Amino acid sequence: MARLTFRNEERIRKRADFQRISRVGAKIQTPHFRVTICPNGLSHSRLGVTVGKKIGSAVQRNRVKRLVREFFRLNKDALPGSSDLLVMAREGAGSLNFWQVSEELKGLFRGR
């Protein structure tokens, strides 16, 4: 059975890691998200989420981050292994519910 936790080692926190992923990674876009994928050389995937102020108030930005983290937590076995994922929210992402976020992000990883 899959482990449905979001451990500290699965988070991207360092500025240098965010910059490396942005510089080197492959970019994919949807109407509300831009995802950058980069191999990390570890035995597990990691997630970083950025949400700019154009999304809305702090409450909306934090909600988007929670929804993306929850998607990662529930679907990490279906995502590319041993890679860093940087999810950047785009305008309009603040109005999405979990189902919409999940469907949009799942669409990115189908066929990969």
Secondary structure as the mmCIF struct_conf table of DSSP 4:
data_model
#
loop_
_struct_conf.conf_type_id
_struct_conf.id
_struct_conf.beg_label_comp_id
_struct_conf.beg_label_asym_id
_struct_conf.beg_label_seq_id
_struct_conf.end_label_comp_id
_struct_conf.end_label_asym_id
_struct_conf.end_label_seq_id
HELX_RH_3T_P HELX_RH_3T_P1 ASN A 8 GLU A 10
STRN STRN1 ARG A 11 ARG A 11
HELX_RH_AL_P HELX_RH_AL_P1 ARG A 15 VAL A 24
BEND BEND1 GLY A 25 GLY A 25
STRN STRN2 ALA A 26 GLN A 29
BEND BEND2 PRO A 31 HIS A 32
STRN STRN3 PHE A 33 PRO A 39
BEND BEND3 GLY A 41 HIS A 44
STRN STRN4 ARG A 46 VAL A 51
HELX_RH_3T_P HELX_RH_3T_P2 LYS A 53 ILE A 55
BEND BEND4 SER A 57 SER A 57
HELX_RH_AL_P HELX_RH_AL_P2 ALA A 58 ASN A 75
TURN_TY1_P TURN_TY1_P1 LYS A 76 ALA A 78
BEND BEND5 LEU A 79 LEU A 79
HELX_LH_PP_P HELX_LH_PP_P1 PRO A 80 PRO A 80
BEND BEND6 GLY A 81 SER A 82
STRN STRN5 SER A 83 ALA A 89
TURN_TY1_P TURN_TY1_P2 GLU A 91 GLY A 92
HELX_RH_3T_P HELX_RH_3T_P3 ALA A 93 SER A 95
HELX_RH_AL_P HELX_RH_AL_P3 PHE A 98 PHE A 109
TURN_TY1_P TURN_TY1_P3 ARG A 110 GLY A 111
#
